[in-house]
Amino acid sequence: MRIGFVGLGAMGRGLAGRLAKAGHEVRAWNRTPPPPDLPGAGVTVVPALSDLAASEVVVSMLAHDGAVREVFLEGGLLETLPAGAVHVNMATVSVALARELADRHVARGLAYVAAPVLGRPDAAAEGRLHLLVAGPDAAIARLEGLWAVLGQRVWRFGDRPESANGAKIASNLALACAIEAMGEAAALAEAHGVAAGPYLEMLTATLFASPAFKLYGTLIAEDRFEPAGFRLAHGLKDVNLALAAGAEASLPLAFASIMRDQFLDCLAHGEGDRDWSAVVNAGRRRAGRV
């Protein structure tokens, strides 16, 4: 399959490499000069967006709404793709933009599938992502051979692409809240003579027994926030997406507002490029523990 890939950041590099290793013809483009360690024989880095015009499928993994809009709407890629092509957007974007993109693709005779992911860059490179997928049934069926390459499981959320983005935004909000909960619980345990490491090991083996909680519990206990698997600045973006989606549905998200302020505190202290689990430092600072 002729695949155009847009976005060679930490997540995109692993995904493009996996597609190439699976035997697909992958032509990739990045908004900035790509890193020299792009994995996977068969990935051809092209200099211009127009070089992706002959793609049967375009897969994109971009950082935020502005980047997606810049490439597909303002940059003209949407206008150059052949009728019948499929765009798989794996980025976490707003519900509003997902809805707009779906409409714009239909108007051009293109299929649009939202497939945001759960997982970090190592999971992307190893095919262990969970894919939250929504879009036209025919387009999703057409991509059946790609799903197993890109992740370990597909979770279907209907035929409206924005539904997948709603599910992803809600999931990131839940994880952000869990990180904050572990940070506060560890601080309380420490205040009463219990070291964070043993406490969080117990917590993530019992009440919070999940791979994600175990990972973040370890990062918090060891103050190991660099290198970032998922940047704190992107965590703020996703919490803001949750607040916007809640406002659209007249749904109050009280704890999301608290998390936004926690992330803003960390950005104000220069922590935007650290792992988003460093958000626990906002509470630590107020307690005089940082």
SERO-4910 file (N, C-alpha, C, O; in steps of 0.05 Angstrom, whole numbers):
BEGIN
 pado doro    nc1    nc2    nc3   cac1   cac2   cac3    cc1    cc2    cc3    oc1    oc2    oc3
  Met    A     17    -24      0      0      0      0     18     25      0     38     26     14
  Arg    A     10     45    -16     25     70    -16     15     88      6     -7     98      6
  Ile    A     32     92     26     25    107     50     41    132     52     66    132     50
  Gly    A     28    155     56     41    180     63     39    183     93     18    179    105
  Phe    A     61    191    105     62    194    134     70    222    141     90    232    130
  Val    A     54    235    158     59    263    165     65    264    195     47    257    212
  Gly    A     88    274    203     95    278    231    115    257    241    107    235    248
  Leu    A    140    264    243    161    246    251    172    252    278    197    252    282
  Gly    A    155    259    296    163    263    324    168    237    338    171    216    325
  Ala    A    169    237    364    175    213    379    155    190    373    163    167    371
  Met    A    130    196    371    110    175    365    110    168    336    110    144    329
  Gly    A    111    188    318    110    183    290    133    167    279    128    150    261
  Arg    A    157    171    289    180    155    279    175    125    282    180    110    264
  Gly    A    165    117    306    160     89    311    139     78    293    141     56    283
  Leu    A    117     93    289     95     84    272    103     82    243     97     62    230
  Ala    A    118    102    233    126    101    205    145     77    201    144     63    180
  Gly    A    163     72    220    181     50    218    167     23    217    175      5    202
  Arg    A    146     20    233    131     -5    233    117     -9    207    117    -32    197
  Leu    A    106     11    195     92      8    170    111      0    148    105    -17    131
  Ala    A    135     12    148    156      5    128    165    -24    132    167    -39    112
  Lys    A    169    -32    157    178    -60    162    157    -80    154    163   -103    148
  Ala    A    131    -72    153    110    -90    145    107    -92    115     90   -106    105
  Gly    A    124    -78    100    125    -80     71    110    -59     56    108    -61     32
  His    A    100    -38     70     86    -17     56    106      4     45    128      7     56
  Glu    A     98     17     23    115     38     12    108     64     28     87     75     25
  Val    A    127     73     44    122     95     62    138    119     54    163    119     54
  Arg    A    124    141     47    137    167     42    129    185     64    105    189     69
  Ala    A    148    197     77    143    212    102    152    241     99    171    248     86
  Trp    A    137    259    112    143    288    113    140    298    141    122    290    156
  Asn    A    158    317    148    157    329    175    157    359    172    168    370    153
  Arg    A    145    373    191    144    402    190    171    415    194    176    437    183
  Thr    A    189    402    208    216    411    211    235    389    201    226    366    198
  Pro    A    261    395    196    279    373    187    278    350    206    282    353    230
  Pro    A    273    326    196    269    302    213    296    294    226    317    300    215
  Pro    A    294    280    248    319    270    261    333    249    244    319    236    228
  Pro    A    359    247    246    374    229    229    369    199    235    376    182    219
  Asp    A    357    193    259    355    165    267    327    153    260    317    136    274
  Leu    A    315    163    238    289    153    229    291    123    225    307    114    209
  Pro    A    275    107    239    277     78    238    263     66    213    245     78    202
  Gly    A    272     43    205    257     28    185    266     32    157    262     53    145
  Ala    A    279     11    145    285     12    117    259     15    102    239      2    109
  Gly    A    259     31     81    234     34     65    220     60     70    202     67     55
  Val    A    228     74     91    216    101     96    231    121     80    255    126     85
  Thr    A    218    134     62    230    155     45    221    182     55    197    188     54
  Val    A    239    198     65    232    225     74    232    243     50    252    246     36
  Val    A    209    257     46    206    274     23    207    303     31    200    310     54
  Pro    A    215    321     13    219    349     21    194    366     21    193    387     33
  Ala    A    173    357      7    149    374      4    123    358      9    122    334      3
  Leu    A    103    372     19     77    359     23     66    348     -3     53    327     -3
  Ser    A     71    362    -25     60    353    -51     70    326    -59     59    312    -76
  Asp    A     93    317    -47    104    291    -53     87    268    -42     92    245    -48
  Leu    A     67    275    -26     49    254    -15     23    252    -31      5    238    -23
  Ala    A     21    267    -53     -4    270    -67    -15    244    -79    -39    241    -83
  Ala    A      3    225    -84     -6    199    -96    -12    178    -76    -16    155    -83
  Ser    A    -13    185    -50    -18    165    -29    -46    154    -29    -65    168    -33
  Glu    A    -48    127    -25    -74    115    -21    -85    121      7   -109    125     11
  Val    A    -66    121     26    -72    126     54    -52    146     65    -28    144     59
  Val    A    -62    166     79    -44    185     94    -49    181    123    -71    182    133
  Val    A    -27    175    138    -28    173    167    -14    197    179      8    204    171
  Ser    A    -27    210    198    -15    234    210    -14    231    240    -32    221    253
  Met    A      9    241    251     13    242    280     26    269    286     51    271    287
  Leu    A     10    289    290     19    316    295     12    325    323     -4    313    337
  Ala    A     25    346    332     25    353    361     -1    365    371     -8    361    394
  His    A    -15    380    354    -37    395    364    -55    405    341    -48    401    318
  Asp    A    -77    417    348    -96    427    328    -83    445    307    -88    442    283
  Gly    A    -66    464    317    -54    483    299    -37    469    278    -38    478    255
  Ala    A    -22    449    285     -5    435    266    -22    420    245    -16    420    222
  Val    A    -44    407    254    -61    392    236    -74    412    216    -75    407    192
  Arg    A    -83    434    227    -96    454    209    -76    465    189    -82    469    166
  Glu    A    -52    471    199    -31    482    181    -25    463    158    -21    472    135
  Val    A    -23    437    163    -15    418    143    -38    411    124    -35    412     99
  Phe    A    -61    404    135    -82    393    118   -101    414    106   -110    411     84
  Leu    A   -105    436    121   -124    456    111   -109    480     99   -114    487     75
  Glu    A    -91    492    114    -77    515    103    -54    507     84    -49    521     65
  Gly    A    -42    484     90    -20    475     73    -28    462     48    -12    457     30
  Gly    A    -54    455     45    -64    445     20    -63    415     15    -70    406     -6
  Leu    A    -53    400     35    -51    371     30    -78    359     24    -81    341      7
  Leu    A    -99    368     38   -126    357     34   -135    360      5   -149    344     -6
  Glu    A   -126    382     -8   -134    388    -36   -119    371    -56   -128    368    -79
  Thr    A    -96    360    -49    -80    346    -68    -84    316    -68    -76    302    -87
  Leu    A    -97    305    -47   -100    276    -46   -120    267    -67   -140    281    -72
  Pro    A   -116    243    -78   -135    233    -98   -162    225    -86   -162    216    -63
  Ala    A   -183    228   -101   -209    219    -91   -208    190    -83   -197    173    -97
  Gly    A   -221    184    -60   -221    157    -50   -199    151    -30   -200    129    -18
  Ala    A   -180    169    -27   -159    164     -8   -170    166     21   -191    178     25
  Val    A   -155    154     39   -163    154     67   -142    169     84   -118    165     80
  His    A   -152    186    101   -134    199    120   -139    188    148   -162    188    158
  Val    A   -119    177    161   -120    166    188   -106    186    206    -81    188    205
  Asn    A   -121    200    222   -109    220    240   -105    207    268   -125    201    281
  Met    A    -80    202    276    -75    189    301    -68    209    324    -62    200    346
  Ala    A    -70    234    318    -64    255    338    -87    259    357   -110    253    350
  Thr    A    -81    271    380   -102    280    398   -109    308    391    -93    327    397
  Val    A   -132    312    379   -141    338    371   -168    343    383   -181    325    395
  Ser    A   -177    368    381   -203    375    394   -226    362    379   -224    355    356
  Val    A   -248    359    394   -272    348    382   -282    366    359   -291    356    339
  Ala    A   -280    392    363   -289    411    343   -273    408    317   -284    408    295
  Leu    A   -246    406    319   -230    402    295   -236    376    282   -237    374    257
  Ala    A   -239    355    297   -245    328    285   -271    329    269   -272    318    248
  Arg    A   -291    343    280   -316    346    265   -312    362    239   -323    354    219
  Glu    A   -297    384    241   -292    400    217   -276    384    196   -283    385    172
  Leu    A   -256    369    205   -240    353    186   -258    332    172   -255    328    148
  Ala    A   -275    319    187   -292    299    175   -309    311    153   -312    300    131
  Asp    A   -321    335    158   -337    348    138   -321    356    113   -330    353     91
  Arg    A   -297    367    118   -280    376     96   -271    352     79   -269    355     54
  His    A   -265    329     91   -257    306     76   -280    295     59   -276    289     36
  Val    A   -304    294     70   -327    285     55   -332    303     30   -337    293      9
  Ala    A   -329    329     34   -333    348     12   -313    343    -11   -318    350    -34
  Arg    A   -289    332     -4   -269    327    -24   -270    298    -35   -253    290    -51
  Gly    A   -289    282    -25   -290    254    -34   -269    237    -21   -261    217    -33
  Leu    A   -261    244      3   -241    229     18   -253    217     43   -274    227     53
  Ala    A   -241    196     53   -250    184     78   -233    194    101   -208    196     98
  Tyr    A   -245    200    124   -230    209    147   -235    190    170   -258    186    178
  Val    A   -214    180    182   -216    162    205   -199    174    228   -176    180    224
  Ala    A   -211    177    251   -196    185    275   -187    160    289   -202    142    294
  Ala    A   -161    160    296   -149    137    310   -129    146    330   -106    138    329
  Pro    A   -137    163    350   -118    171    371   -110    147    387   -124    126    387
  Val    A    -88    149    401    -76    125    413    -72    128    443    -70    151    454
  Leu    A    -70    106    457    -62    105    485    -35     91    485    -32     68    476
  Gly    A    -14    104    495     12     92    497     34    113    492     28    135    481
  Arg    A     58    106    499     81    124    497     98    116    473     92     96    460
  Pro    A    119    131    467    135    125    443    146     97    441    147     85    419
  Asp    A    154     85    464    165     58    463    143     38    454    148     19    439
  Ala    A    118     43    463     96     26    454     90     29    425     83     10    411
  Ala    A     93     54    414     89     59    385    109     43    369    102     30    349
  Ala    A    134     43    377    155     30    362    152     -1    363    161    -15    345
  Glu    A    139    -11    385    137    -40    389    109    -51    382    104    -74    385
  Gly    A     92    -34    372     65    -43    364     47    -49    387     29    -66    385
  Arg    A     51    -36    410     35    -42    434     15    -20    440      3    -20    462
  Leu    A     10     -2    422    -10     19    427    -38      8    427    -44    -13    414
  His    A    -56     21    441    -85     17    439    -96     39    420    -90     62    425
  Leu    A   -111     31    400   -121     50    380   -151     55    385   -167     36    385
  Leu    A   -158     80    389   -186     88    393   -196     98    366   -188    120    357
  Val    A   -213     83    353   -219     87    325   -249     93    320   -266     80    332
  Ala    A   -253    114    304   -281    120    295   -280    131    267   -262    146    260
  Gly    A   -300    125    252   -302    135    224   -319    116    208   -331     97    218
  Pro    A   -321    121    182   -338    104    164   -329     75    165   -305     69    163
  Asp    A   -349     57    167   -343     29    168   -326     19    145   -307      3    149
  Ala    A   -332     28    121   -318     18     97   -289     26     98   -271     10     91
  Ala    A   -283     51    107   -255     60    108   -240     44    130   -217     37    126
  Ile    A   -253     39    152   -239     24    174   -234     -4    165   -213    -15    171
  Ala    A   -253    -16    151   -249    -43    141   -226    -44    120   -211    -63    120
  Arg    A   -224    -23    104   -203    -22     84   -175    -21     97   -156    -30     85
  Leu    A   -174    -11    121   -148     -8    135   -142    -32    153   -124    -30    170
  Glu    A   -158    -53    151   -155    -75    170   -126    -86    171   -117    -93    193
  Gly    A   -112    -86    149    -85    -96    149    -65    -78    164    -43    -87    171
  Leu    A    -73    -53    168    -55    -34    182    -58    -35    212    -39    -29    227
  Trp    A    -82    -41    222    -87    -38    251    -68    -56    267    -57    -47    288
  Ala    A    -64    -81    259    -47    -99    274    -18    -90    273     -2    -96    292
  Val    A    -10    -75    253     17    -64    251     21    -41    270     42    -38    282
  Leu    A      0    -25    273      3      0    288     -2     -4    318      7     12    334
  Gly    A    -17    -24    326    -23    -27    354    -31    -55    361    -33    -73    344
  Gln    A    -36    -59    387    -44    -86    397    -74    -91    397    -83   -114    397
  Arg    A    -90    -69    398   -119    -73    399   -133    -48    388   -124    -25    393
  Val    A   -154    -52    374   -171    -30    364   -197    -29    380   -210    -49    384
  Trp    A   -202     -5    390   -227      0    405   -245     18    387   -238     41    382
  Arg    A   -268      7    379   -285     21    360   -305     39    375   -317     31    395
  Phe    A   -308     63    366   -326     83    378   -345     95    358   -351    119    360
  Gly    A   -355     79    339   -376     88    321   -365    100    295   -342     98    289
  Asp    A   -384    113    281   -377    123    254   -371    153    253   -366    163    231
  Arg    A   -373    167    275   -367    195    276   -339    199    287   -334    193    310
  Pro    A   -320    208    270   -292    210    279   -289    225    305   -271    217    321
  Glu    A   -304    246    310   -300    261    334   -305    245    360   -296    253    381
  Ser    A   -320    223    357   -325    207    381   -299    194    392   -296    192    416
  Ala    A   -282    186    374   -256    175    382   -239    196    396   -226    190    416
  Asn    A   -240    221    386   -225    242    400   -237    248    427   -222    255    446
  Gly    A   -264    247    429   -276    251    455   -267    230    475   -262    236    498
  Ala    A   -266    205    466   -257    183    483   -228    187    491   -220    181    514
  Lys    A   -211    195    472   -182    199    479   -178    222    498   -162    219    517
  Ile    A   -192    244    494   -189    267    512   -198    260    540   -185    267    559
  Ala    A   -220    245    542   -230    236    568   -209    217    581   -206    219    606
  Ser    A   -197    200    565   -177    182    577   -152    196    587   -142    189    608
  Asn    A   -143    216    572   -120    231    582   -126    248    607   -109    251    624
  Leu    A   -151    257    608   -159    271    633   -159    252    656   -149    259    678
  Ala    A   -169    228    652   -169    208    674   -141    202    683   -136    199    707
  Leu    A   -122    199    664    -95    193    671    -81    216    685    -66    212    704
  Ala    A    -87    241    676    -75    264    689    -85    265    718    -69    271    737
  Cys    A   -110    260    723   -121    260    750   -109    238    767   -104    242    791
  Ala    A   -104    215    754    -92    192    769    -63    199    777    -55    192    799
  Ile    A    -48    212    759    -21    220    766    -21    239    790     -5    236    808
  Glu    A    -40    259    789    -42    278    811    -50    263    837    -39    269    859
  Ala    A    -68    244    835    -77    229    859    -53    214    871    -50    213    895
  Met    A    -37    201    854    -14    186    864      6    205    877     18    198    898
  Gly    A     10    228    865     29    247    876     20    257    904     36    259    922
  Glu    A     -5    264    906    -15    273    932    -15    251    953     -9    256    976
  Ala    A    -23    227    945    -23    205    964      6    199    974     10    193    997
  Ala    A     25    200    955     53    195    963     63    216    982     77    211   1001
  Ala    A     55    241    977     63    263    995     51    260   1023     65    265   1043
  Leu    A     26    251   1024     14    246   1050     28    223   1065     32    225   1089
  Ala    A     34    202   1050     49    180   1063     76    189   1073     84    181   1095
  Glu    A     90    205   1057    116    214   1065    115    232   1090    132    231   1108
  Ala    A     93    248   1092     90    265   1115     87    249   1141     90    260   1163
  His    A     80    224   1138     77    206   1162     98    184   1162     93    163   1173
  Gly    A    121    190   1151    144    173   1154    146    149   1135    163    131   1139
  Val    A    130    149   1114    131    127   1094    145    137   1069    135    157   1057
  Ala    A    166    124   1060    180    133   1035    162    129   1011    146    111   1010
  Ala    A    165    147    992    148    147    968    151    121    952    131    110    942
  Gly    A    176    111    949    180     87    933    164     63    943    148     52    927
  Pro    A    168     54    967    152     31    977    122     36    977    107     18    971
  Tyr    A    114     61    984     85     66    984     73     63    956     53     50    953
  Leu    A     86     76    936     75     75    909     77     47    897     61     39    880
  Glu    A     97     31    905     99      3    896     75    -12    906     63    -28    892
  Met    A     67     -8    932     44    -21    943     18    -11    928      2    -28    921
  Leu    A     16     15    924     -8     26    912    -13     15    884    -35      8    877
  Thr    A      9     14    868      6      5    841      5    -25    838      1    -35    816
  Ala    A      8    -39    860      4    -68    860    -23    -76    871    -31    -99    870
  Thr    A    -38    -56    882    -64    -62    895    -86    -44    883    -97    -51    862
  Leu    A    -91    -22    895   -113     -4    887   -109      7    859   -129     11    844
  Phe    A    -84     13    852    -78     24    825    -62      4    809    -42     11    796
  Ala    A    -71    -20    808    -56    -42    795    -62    -41    765    -80    -54    755
  Ser    A    -46    -25    750    -48    -24    721    -20    -16    711     -5     -3    725
  Pro    A    -13    -25    687     14    -18    676     19     12    676     41     21    682
  Ala    A     -1     28    668      2     57    667      8     69    694     26     85    697
  Phe    A     -8     61    714     -4     71    741     23     63    752     36     78    766
  Lys    A     31     38    747     57     28    756     80     45    744     98     53    758
  Leu    A     78     51    718     98     67    705    100     95    718    122    104    725
  Tyr    A     77    108    720     78    135    731     84    136    761     96    155    770
  Gly    A     76    115    775     83    114    803    113    112    807    124    125    825
  Thr    A    126     97    789    155     95    790    169    121    784    188    129    797
  Leu    A    159    135    763    170    161    756    168    181    778    186    196    784
  Ile    A    145    181    791    140    200    814    159    193    837    172    211    848
  Ala    A    160    167    844    176    159    867    206    166    863    220    172    882
  Glu    A    215    164    838    244    167    832    250    196    822    273    202    815
  Asp    A    229    213    821    233    240    809    246    238    782    264    254    775
  Arg    A    237    219    766    249    214    740    231    225    718    215    210    706
  Phe    A    234    250    712    216    264    694    229    270    667    217    284    650
  Glu    A    254    261    664    268    266    639    284    241    631    295    228    649
  Pro    A    284    233    606    271    247    584    241    243    584    231    224    596
  Ala    A    227    261    572    197    260    572    187    239    552    194    240    529
  Gly    A    170    221    562    155    204    544    131    218    532    123    213    509
  Phe    A    120    236    548     98    253    539    101    280    554    100    281    578
  Arg    A    106    301    538    114    327    550     91    339    566     68    337    560
  Leu    A    100    352    588     81    365    606     64    386    591     40    389    596
  Ala    A     77    401    572     62    421    557     39    408    541     18    421    538
  His    A     44    384    531     22    370    517      0    361    536    -23    359    528
  Gly    A      8    355    561    -12    348    581    -31    371    586    -56    368    588
  Leu    A    -20    396    587    -37    419    590    -55    422    566    -79    428    569
  Lys    A    -45    418    542    -61    419    518    -85    400    520   -108    408    514
  Asp    A    -80    376    529   -102    356    530   -122    362    552   -146    357    548
  Val    A   -113    373    574   -133    381    595   -150    405    584   -174    406    589
  Asn    A   -137    423    570   -153    445    558   -173    434    537   -195    445    535
  Leu    A   -165    413    522   -184    401    503   -207    389    518   -230    391    509
  Ala    A   -202    377    541   -224    365    557   -243    387    567   -267    384    566
  Leu    A   -232    409    576   -249    431    586   -266    443    563   -289    449    567
  Ala    A   -254    445    539   -269    455    516   -291    436    508   -313    444    502
  Ala    A   -285    410    508   -305    390    501   -327    390    522   -351    387    515
  Gly    A   -320    393    547   -341    395    568   -358    419    565   -382    418    569
  Ala    A   -346    442    559   -362    467    555   -381    464    532   -403    474    534
  Glu    A   -372    451    511   -390    447    488   -415    431    495   -436    435    484
  Ala    A   -412    412    514   -434    395    522   -447    405    548   -463    391    560
  Ser    A   -440    430    557   -450    441    582   -445    422    605   -462    418    623
  Leu    A   -421    410    605   -414    390    625   -392    401    643   -370    406    634
  Pro    A   -397    406    669   -376    416    686   -355    394    692   -362    371    698
  Leu    A   -330    402    691   -308    383    697   -290    397    718   -270    408    712
  Ala    A   -300    395    743   -287    410    764   -257    403    768   -240    420    771
  Phe    A   -252    377    767   -224    369    772   -206    376    748   -182    380    752
  Ala    A   -217    377    724   -202    385    701   -192    413    704   -170    420    696
  Ser    A   -209    431    716   -200    458    721   -177    459    741   -158    475    737
  Ile    A   -178    442    761   -156    441    780   -130    431    766   -109    442    771
  Met    A   -133    411    749   -110    400    735    -98    421    716    -73    422    713
  Arg    A   -115    437    704   -104    458    686    -86    477    702    -64    484    693
  Asp    A    -95    484    726    -79    502    743    -53    489    752    -32    502    754
  Gln    A    -54    463    757    -30    448    765     -9    449    742     15    453    746
  Phe    A    -19    444    718     -1    444    694     10    472    690     33    475    683
  Leu    A     -7    492    693      2    520    689     24    527    709     43    541    702
  Asp    A     21    518    733     41    523    754     68    511    745     89    524    747
  Cys    A     67    487    734     92    474    725    104    488    701    128    491    699
  Leu    A     87    497    682     98    512    660    111    538    669    132    546    659
  Ala    A     99    551    689    110    576    699    137    571    713    153    590    715
  His    A    142    547    721    168    540    733    187    526    714    206    513    722
  Gly    A    181    529    688    199    519    668    200    489    664    220    478    655
  Glu    A    178    475    670    177    446    668    162    436    644    155    412    643
  Gly    A    156    453    624    140    444    602    151    422    585    136    406    573
  Asp    A    178    419    585    191    398    569    196    372    585    207    353    574
  Arg    A    189    372    611    193    348    627    169    329    622    149    337    610
  Asp    A    171    305    631    149    286    629    125    297    644    128    310    665
  Trp    A    101    292    634     77    304    646     72    295    674     56    307    688
  Ser    A     85    273    682     82    264    710     95    284    729     90    283    753
  Ala    A    111    302    719    123    323    736    102    343    746    108    361    761
  Val    A     77    340    737     55    357    747     52    355    777     42    373    790
  Val    A     62    333    788     60    330    818     77    351    832     73    355    856
  Asn    A     96    363    818    113    383    831     97    408    839    106    423    856
  Ala    A     75    413    826     59    437    834     50    434    863     52    453    878
  Gly    A     39    411    870     31    406    898     55    405    917     53    415    939
  Arg    A     77    393    908    101    392    924    111    420    931    119    426    954
  Arg    A    110    438    911    119    466    917    102    479    938    113    493    956
  Arg    A     76    475    936     59    488    956     64    477    985     60    491   1005
  Ala    A     73    452    986     80    440   1012    108    445   1020    117    436   1041
  Gly    A    124    460   1003    152    465   1010    169    441   1008    190    439   1021
  Arg    A    162    421    990    177    396    988    193    395    962    205    374    955
  Val    A    194    417    946    211    418    922    231    440    926    247    445    908
***
